[in-house]
Amino acid sequence: MAYSLPLFVTSESSVCAPVSASAADEDRELVAQLQAGSEAAFRTLVARYQNRIYRTIFSLLRNEEEAEDVAQEVFVEVHQTIGRFRGEASLSTWLYRLATSRALKNRRKAQAKKRFAYFTSLLGGNNDVLHEPPDHAHPLALLEGQQQLQLLLAHIARLPDQQQVAFTLRHEQELTYEQIAAVLGTTVAAVESLLFRARQTLRKHVQAPLRHV
């Protein structure tokens, strides 16, 4: 079943803080209502999480339309599989796992299309499957100069998948190391290592002061 989600808000003010203890209690109640088949609860879920899920996916794909499509797929998957959710992780952790997993899968498919288009072009084809990343409404836009921002975004996109996800969840969604570890299914020490390597790589390639890194 397809759902028409509300328009995603892409302004910087839409970035949400990590889930508080009271919000976690609300999430547990929300899960119970979802598992009971409440459509009102599903609408509440979308309203509560759509911005941060969208922004996480957008940070990995850098394409507004694709990010909206993948975000909708995430919420449809939640609606279809919520009955199997057993609460081993928090609702927010589960959503981030779905979001990052689907975004990375989508990106791998896009990269495969890019390679195919390249080889086709060598034979005289003219297929263009790439989209230029939008350069607006990004939390890192506080960096001085669009050139430096685009350079930074380009190098973030080249990070290994796990490093990029950890970096995105930490610096754009402001998750704690413990929350990131839960999303990635790893340890806090491993998250610290991922973030250290990501920051070292970015500092090596981007000369502008990285106040947010």
C-alpha positions as CSV (number, residue, x, y, z in Angstrom):
1,M,0.0,0.0,0.0
2,A,1.4,3.4,-1.0
3,Y,1.2,6.4,1.2
4,S,1.4,10.1,0.4
5,L,3.7,11.6,3.0
6,P,3.5,15.2,4.0
7,L,6.0,17.5,2.3
8,F,9.4,17.1,3.9
9,V,10.8,20.2,5.6
10,T,14.4,20.8,4.5
11,S,15.3,23.9,6.4
12,E,18.1,23.7,9.0
13,S,15.6,24.2,11.8
14,S,14.1,20.8,11.0
15,V,17.0,18.9,12.3
16,C,15.8,17.0,15.4
17,A,17.6,16.4,18.6
18,P,18.2,12.8,19.9
19,V,15.2,11.1,21.5
20,S,14.8,12.0,25.2
21,A,13.7,9.6,27.9
22,S,10.1,10.9,27.8
23,A,10.1,10.6,24.0
24,A,11.3,7.0,24.3
25,D,8.3,6.3,26.5
26,E,6.0,7.9,23.9
27,D,7.7,5.8,21.2
28,R,6.9,2.6,23.1
29,E,3.3,3.6,23.4
30,L,3.3,4.6,19.7
31,V,4.7,1.1,18.8
32,A,1.9,-0.5,20.7
33,Q,-0.7,1.6,18.9
34,L,0.9,0.8,15.5
35,Q,0.9,-2.9,16.2
36,A,-2.8,-2.6,17.1
37,G,-3.4,-1.2,13.6
38,S,-3.9,2.4,14.3
39,E,-3.6,4.6,11.2
40,A,-3.6,7.7,13.5
41,A,-0.5,6.3,15.1
42,F,1.2,5.9,11.7
43,R,0.5,9.5,10.9
44,T,2.0,10.5,14.3
45,L,5.1,8.4,13.5
46,V,5.6,10.1,10.1
47,A,5.1,13.6,11.7
48,R,7.6,12.8,14.5
49,Y,10.4,11.2,12.4
50,Q,10.0,12.3,8.8
51,N,12.4,15.2,9.0
52,R,15.4,13.4,10.6
53,I,14.9,10.3,8.5
54,Y,14.7,12.4,5.3
55,R,17.8,14.4,6.2
56,T,19.8,11.3,7.0
57,I,18.9,9.8,3.7
58,F,19.5,13.0,1.8
59,S,23.0,13.3,3.4
60,L,23.8,9.9,1.9
61,L,22.2,10.4,-1.5
62,R,22.4,14.2,-2.1
63,N,19.3,14.1,-4.2
64,E,16.0,15.6,-3.0
65,E,13.7,13.5,-5.1
66,E,15.5,10.2,-4.4
67,A,15.7,11.0,-0.7
68,E,11.9,11.6,-0.5
69,D,11.3,8.3,-2.4
70,V,13.5,6.3,-0.1
71,A,12.1,8.0,3.0
72,Q,8.6,7.0,1.9
73,E,9.8,3.5,1.4
74,V,11.1,3.4,4.9
75,F,7.8,4.4,6.4
76,V,5.9,2.0,4.2
77,E,8.2,-0.8,5.4
78,V,7.6,0.2,9.0
79,H,3.8,0.1,8.4
80,Q,4.1,-3.4,6.8
81,T,6.5,-4.9,9.3
82,I,5.7,-3.2,12.6
83,G,4.0,-6.4,13.8
84,R,7.5,-8.1,13.9
85,F,9.1,-5.3,15.9
86,R,10.0,-6.7,19.3
87,G,11.7,-3.7,20.8
88,E,15.3,-5.1,21.0
89,A,16.3,-1.7,19.8
90,S,14.5,1.6,20.2
91,L,12.0,2.8,17.6
92,S,14.4,5.6,16.5
93,T,17.3,3.2,16.2
94,W,15.2,0.8,14.0
95,L,14.2,3.7,11.8
96,Y,17.8,4.9,11.4
97,R,18.8,1.4,10.5
98,L,16.1,1.1,7.8
99,A,16.9,4.6,6.5
100,T,20.7,4.1,6.2
101,S,20.3,0.6,4.8
102,R,17.9,1.6,2.1
103,A,19.9,4.8,1.3
104,L,23.1,2.8,0.8
105,K,21.3,0.2,-1.3
106,N,19.9,2.9,-3.4
107,R,23.3,4.5,-3.8
108,R,25.0,1.3,-4.8
109,K,22.3,0.8,-7.5
110,A,23.0,4.4,-8.7
111,Q,26.7,3.7,-8.8
112,A,26.1,0.6,-10.8
113,K,24.0,2.6,-13.3
114,K,26.8,5.2,-13.5
115,R,29.4,2.5,-14.4
116,F,27.1,1.1,-17.0
117,A,26.5,4.5,-18.5
118,Y,30.2,5.2,-18.6
119,F,31.0,2.0,-20.5
120,T,28.0,2.7,-22.8
121,S,29.3,6.1,-23.5
122,L,32.6,4.6,-24.7
123,L,30.6,2.8,-27.3
124,G,28.9,5.9,-28.4
125,G,25.9,6.0,-26.0
126,N,24.6,9.1,-24.4
127,N,23.0,7.9,-21.1
128,D,23.2,10.3,-18.2
129,V,21.9,8.8,-14.9
130,L,23.5,11.2,-12.5
131,H,22.0,14.1,-10.6
132,E,24.0,17.0,-9.3
133,P,23.7,17.3,-5.5
134,P,21.6,20.3,-4.4
135,D,23.6,23.0,-2.6
136,H,21.0,24.5,-0.3
137,A,19.5,23.9,3.1
138,H,22.3,21.8,4.4
139,P,23.4,22.0,8.0
140,L,27.1,22.3,7.0
141,A,26.3,25.4,4.9
142,L,27.7,27.4,7.8
143,L,31.1,26.7,6.1
144,E,32.3,29.8,4.3
145,G,31.9,29.6,0.5
146,Q,30.0,27.2,-1.6
147,Q,33.2,25.9,-3.2
148,Q,34.5,24.6,0.1
149,L,31.0,23.2,1.0
150,Q,30.9,21.3,-2.3
151,L,34.4,20.0,-1.8
152,L,33.5,18.8,1.7
153,L,30.3,17.1,0.5
154,A,32.2,15.4,-2.3
155,H,34.7,14.0,0.2
156,I,32.0,12.9,2.6
157,A,30.4,11.0,-0.2
158,R,33.7,9.2,-0.9
159,L,34.0,8.0,2.7
160,P,33.5,4.2,3.2
161,D,29.8,3.4,3.9
162,Q,30.2,2.8,7.7
163,Q,32.3,6.0,8.2
164,Q,29.8,8.1,6.2
165,V,26.8,6.8,8.1
166,A,28.6,7.3,11.5
167,F,29.6,10.9,10.4
168,T,26.1,11.7,9.2
169,L,24.4,10.4,12.4
170,R,26.9,12.2,14.6
171,H,27.2,15.6,12.9
172,E,23.9,16.0,11.2
173,Q,21.5,14.1,13.5
174,E,23.5,14.8,16.7
175,L,23.2,11.2,17.9
176,T,25.4,10.0,20.8
177,Y,28.1,7.5,20.2
178,E,25.9,4.9,22.0
179,Q,23.0,5.6,19.7
180,I,25.2,5.4,16.6
181,A,26.6,2.1,17.9
182,A,23.1,0.8,18.2
183,V,22.2,1.8,14.7
184,L,25.3,0.2,13.2
185,G,25.2,-2.8,15.4
186,T,28.7,-2.3,16.7
187,T,30.5,-0.9,19.8
188,V,31.1,2.6,21.0
189,A,34.9,2.0,20.5
190,A,34.2,1.1,16.9
191,V,32.1,4.2,16.3
192,E,34.9,6.3,17.8
193,S,37.3,4.7,15.4
194,L,35.0,5.3,12.4
195,L,34.6,8.9,13.3
196,F,38.3,9.5,13.9
197,R,39.2,8.0,10.5
198,A,36.4,10.0,8.8
199,R,37.5,13.3,10.4
200,Q,41.2,12.6,9.5
201,T,40.3,12.0,5.9
202,L,38.1,15.1,5.6
203,R,40.8,17.3,7.3
204,K,43.4,16.0,4.9
205,H,41.4,16.9,1.8
206,V,39.5,20.0,2.9
207,Q,41.6,23.0,3.7
208,A,38.9,25.3,5.1
209,P,38.4,25.3,8.9
210,L,35.9,22.5,9.6
211,R,34.2,23.9,12.7
212,H,31.5,21.2,12.6
213,V,33.9,18.2,12.2
